[in-house]
Amino acid sequence: MNRRTILAAVGGLSAFGFVGYLISEMRLSLPVLIRVMNETDTDRNVAITAYEVDTDRQTFDASFNVPVDSTATPGRLSNSDAYVEVVLMEPLSDSDDGEETAIADTAETFTGENTQRLTVYITDDGLEIDEEYRE
């Protein structure tokens, strides 16, 4: 073997290794999709907040309305280890302006690098969280 053949082989292997590293990093850094499904017969207000486990830094905060029999996708979380809290709000019936709310239910979970999707179900019984993981 001559020097040119050896250098070509080493260059090809290193490029292949670098591409493999990039693919694995991209797969692991995919964000976590959040979906909220309203299975009740009234519009519901939801607030979702996420905090990094190690630093307690807030990484996600969204409040939104989910219409009857609809699905909302408020955004995506980073796939780092995080504590996620979902709060179901309902208007106070004795409120004059209709803007005051009370907490009807809460649900909590943890996400990590293998979490692919969080689906929050709003039912007549409250909140349920379903997690799907990457293989």
C-alpha positions in Angstrom: 0.0 0.0 0.0 1.2 3.4 -0.7 0.8 6.6 1.3 -2.0 8.0 -0.9 -4.2 5.0 -0.4 -3.8 5.0 3.4 -4.5 8.8 3.6 -7.6 8.4 1.5 -8.9 5.5 3.7 -8.2 7.5 6.9 -9.9 10.6 5.5 -13.0 8.6 4.4 -13.3 6.8 7.8 -13.0 10.1 9.7 -15.6 11.8 7.6 -17.9 8.8 8.0 -17.4 8.9 11.8 -18.1 12.6 11.9 -21.4 12.2 10.0 -22.4 9.4 12.3 -21.7 11.6 15.3 -23.8 14.4 13.8 -26.7 12.1 13.1 -26.7 10.7 16.7 -26.6 14.3 18.1 -29.5 15.5 15.9 -31.6 12.5 16.9 -31.0 13.1 20.6 -31.7 16.8 20.4 -35.1 16.6 18.9 -37.7 18.6 20.9 -40.6 17.2 22.8 -44.0 17.8 21.1 -46.8 18.9 23.3 -50.4 18.2 22.4 -53.6 19.0 24.4 -56.8 17.3 23.5 -60.2 18.5 24.9 -62.6 15.6 25.3 -65.2 17.7 27.2 -68.3 19.6 26.0 -66.9 23.0 27.0 -64.0 25.2 26.0 -61.1 24.8 28.6 -58.2 27.0 29.6 -54.8 25.4 30.2 -51.5 26.6 31.4 -48.3 24.5 30.8 -45.0 25.4 32.6 -41.7 23.5 32.4 -38.5 23.8 34.5 -35.1 22.3 34.0 -34.5 19.7 36.8 -30.8 20.7 37.4 -31.1 24.5 37.4 -34.8 25.1 38.1 -34.8 27.5 35.1 -38.1 27.9 33.4 -37.9 26.6 29.9 -41.5 26.8 28.7 -44.6 28.8 29.7 -47.9 28.8 27.7 -51.5 29.6 28.5 -54.2 29.0 25.9 -57.8 27.9 25.3 -58.7 24.5 23.8 -62.1 24.5 22.1 -64.5 21.6 22.4 -63.4 18.3 20.7 -60.2 20.0 19.5 -56.5 19.5 19.8 -54.0 22.3 20.5 -50.3 22.2 19.9 -48.8 25.0 22.0 -45.2 24.3 21.2 -42.2 22.1 21.9 -40.0 21.5 24.9 -36.3 20.9 24.8 -35.5 17.3 25.4 -33.4 18.0 28.5 -34.5 16.7 31.9 -37.5 18.8 32.9 -40.4 19.0 35.3 -43.7 19.8 33.5 -46.8 21.1 35.2 -50.2 21.4 33.5 -52.9 23.4 35.1 -56.6 23.3 34.1 -58.3 26.6 34.8 -62.0 27.3 35.0 -63.8 30.7 35.3 -65.3 31.6 38.6 -69.1 31.6 38.2 -69.6 34.6 40.6 -67.0 36.8 38.8 -68.5 40.0 37.3 -65.9 40.4 34.5 -65.5 36.7 33.7 -61.7 37.0 33.8 -61.1 35.5 37.3 -60.2 31.9 37.2 -59.7 29.1 39.7 -57.5 26.0 39.4 -59.7 23.0 38.5 -57.0 20.3 38.3 -53.2 19.9 37.9 -51.0 17.2 36.5 -47.3 16.8 36.6 -44.6 14.7 34.9 -40.9 14.6 34.1 -39.4 14.6 30.6 -36.0 13.6 29.4 -33.9 13.0 26.3 -35.9 9.9 25.3 -39.3 11.7 25.6 -40.8 12.2 22.2 -44.3 13.5 22.9 -46.6 14.6 25.7 -50.3 14.4 25.2 -52.5 16.0 27.7 -56.1 14.8 27.8 -58.8 17.1 29.3 -61.7 14.9 30.4 -64.7 15.4 32.6 -62.6 13.8 35.4 -59.7 16.3 35.0 -56.3 16.0 33.4 -54.4 13.0 32.2 -50.9 13.0 30.7 -49.7 10.4 28.3 -46.0 10.2 27.4 -44.4 8.6 24.3 -40.8 7.7 24.2 -38.2 7.4 21.4 -36.8 3.9 20.8 
